[in-house]
Amino acid sequence: MNFEISGRLVEKYDTQVISDKFKKREFVIEISEQVNGSTYTNFAKIQLVQNKCDLLDRFNQGDVIKVNFSIRGNVWEKDGKKNYITNLDAWRIESATEAPETATYQPQAAAAPSAAGMMNTAAPAGFMPTSGNADDLPF
């Protein structure tokens, strides 16, 4: 599943070479949102991996950026106990042309349908509700 989020770049770290086959670079963005008249601020650490590590080079701390990312998770077992890790893997970073008053979180359509996205809610072409069928489903 792919997501998009905008916020202010707070920290950017150097690229870490984990092995000769894996490298990553982490950064933090500040996300603020208005809820019932109150502002809530959160900080999200996101990572870039492999050939994507250089995407962050053209941005400076304080820049408002838009990040496209995927959620990745793994499970491993140690001493009979399951452990879980979740990563936010960025694959595109852009400058946000308009600095939003509050950062936004907008999930994008995923390649595979989710349980909620399994239903087609679009009306068939040419379907025009009338008083007789306004409450009826169009199929």
N, C-alpha and C positions, 0 to 999 in steps of 0.2 A: 504494500500500500504506500502511496506517495502523498506527501504533505507539503504545505508551503507555510512559512512563518516569516514575519518581518519584525525587526527589532534593531536596537542600537548595539553595535559591536563594542563589547566591554573589554575582552581579553583575547589575544591571539598568541598561541604558543608555537614554539619551534617544532619542526617535523621530528618525530621520533622514529628511528629505524629499529623495529622490533626484531626482525630477522632479515636475511638477505632476500626473502620473498614477501615481506610485509613491512609497510611503513604507514604511519598515521600522523595527523596534525589536528589538534583540538582547538576550539575557540568557544567563547561564551557570548551569548547575546542577551540583552535585557528586554523583557517583554512586559509591557504594562497594559492593563485592561481596566475599563470602567465597569463596575458592577454595583447597581443600586446607588449610584452617586459616589461611590468610594473607588479609589484607584488602588489596584493590586499589582505589585511588581514581582516578577519571577525572573530567574536566571536559568538559561538552558545551555548546557555544555553539549556541543555538537562536534562530530569528528569528520574529517576528510581522510580518505584512504587511497593508497597507491598513487596513481597519476593525477588524482584530484587535489593533492596536497598544495599545489601551487595556486589554486583558485583564490586563495586568501591574500596573496601577495599584494594585490592592487588596492586593498582596503586598509584603512587606518582606524585605530580606536576612536570611537565616537561617531563613525559613519553609520547611517541607517541602511541596513541591507535586507534583501529578500532572499531567503534560503529555501531551496527545494531539497527535501530529504526523505529517506525511507527509515522505517523502524526495523532494526535487526535484533534478534534475540537468540541466545544459546543457553543450553543447559549442560551441566557436567556434574558428575557425582564424585565426591571425595569423602572417604571414611563413612560410607553409607548414607551420606546426606546430599540431597540435590541442591545445587546452587544455580542461580539464574543471573544472567547479565543481559541488559538491554542497551543498545547503542542507537543513537540518532546519526545516520550516515548521510551527510550532505553530498549531493551530486551536482548542484548548480548554486552559484551565489551571484546575485546581481545587486547593483545599487538600487535602492528604492528611490524612484524619481521624485516622489512627493513624500516628505517626512511625515508619517502619520502621527496624529495626536497621541494615539495609543496604538500599539502594535496589534497586528491581527493574526489570527490563526484560522486557516481555511483548508480543510482537507480537500484534496482533489480526487477525482474519480480514479479508482484503482483499476488495474488491468484485470484482476479477477473480481467478480462481484461479491460483495459482502452479503450477509443474511438480509440486511435491510435493503440492499440494492438489487435483490433478485427479482423484484416485481417491476414490471414496466408500467409506470404511472402515466405515460403519455397517451393522450386520446388518439384514436385512429384518425388518419387523414379524412377530412370531410365531416367529422362528427360535430354536430352543432346541437348543444343541449336545448331542449324546449321545456315548457312547463310540464309536459308529460313524462320526460325522461331526465329531468335535471338532477334527481337524486339517484338515478340508476347508473351503474357502472357502464362504460362504453363498450363492453365486450360480452 
